[in-house]
Amino acid sequence: MNLIQRFMRVFFNLLYHPFAFTYDLVAATVSFGRWKDWVHGILPFIEGTRILELGHGPGHLQRILLDRSLVAVAIDESAPMGTLAKRRLGSSHKLARALAQKIPFASQSFDSLVSTFPSEYIFDTQTLSEAHRVLRSSGRLIVLLAAWPNNRLLAWLFKVTGESPSDVHGSIRSKIKEAFAQADFKTEIQIVEVKSGNLLVVIATPSPKRE
């Protein structure tokens, strides 16, 4: 693990635990105020009525799903995030403190699983194995991995470096597909254009052959 990876691991641990109360401020800052718009961008990919969110954070997506009368439940391993989410959702919440590597629900329980801006745990073999287990055979796992805001500074940087969101997408395609394939998922990777930027979205479906 290099120095940058170590730093990011420490940063996310602090953000999700002792400094969870700053999460919305940090998210708004790094996204130029577009964070919630990006989360809305994955709604068209969600199918069915029984939805499980992996890593609910402060509960924004749960609020959206519940307002749409979906049967939405969520897990997160962070107790401070659970407190923030329960405060936002009130008595309507269906949250559990749990690890994505050990999902506390029965097999084939959900039509869709969704995760927005997860850390590296989403590529963990056990996470994907558990996701495969709790999804129905016709279900899908939707992961919003990254996003790029539309602004002049980033446009200039992409022009100077000769890259674009599509190029970044291409550089990690193999890693994504390999990780999901090992858990018996077929993957589709899309760059989704929304008004405020571009989203890197993975749509993974269980392979037809299931144990």
Secondary structure as UniProt FT lines:
FT   HELIX           3..16
FT   TURN            17..19
FT   HELIX           20..22
FT   HELIX           23..30
FT   TURN            31..33
FT   HELIX           35..40
FT   TURN            41..42
FT   HELIX           43..45
FT   STRAND          50..54
FT   TURN            57..58
FT   HELIX           60..67
FT   TURN            68..69
FT   STRAND          71..76
FT   HELIX           79..89
FT   HELIX           90..92
FT   STRAND          95..97
FT   TURN            100..101
FT   TURN            107..108
FT   STRAND          110..116
FT   HELIX           120..123
FT   HELIX           125..134
FT   STRAND          135..149
FT   HELIX           152..161
FT   HELIX           165..182
FT   TURN            183..184
FT   STRAND          185..194
FT   TURN            195..196
FT   STRAND          197..206
//
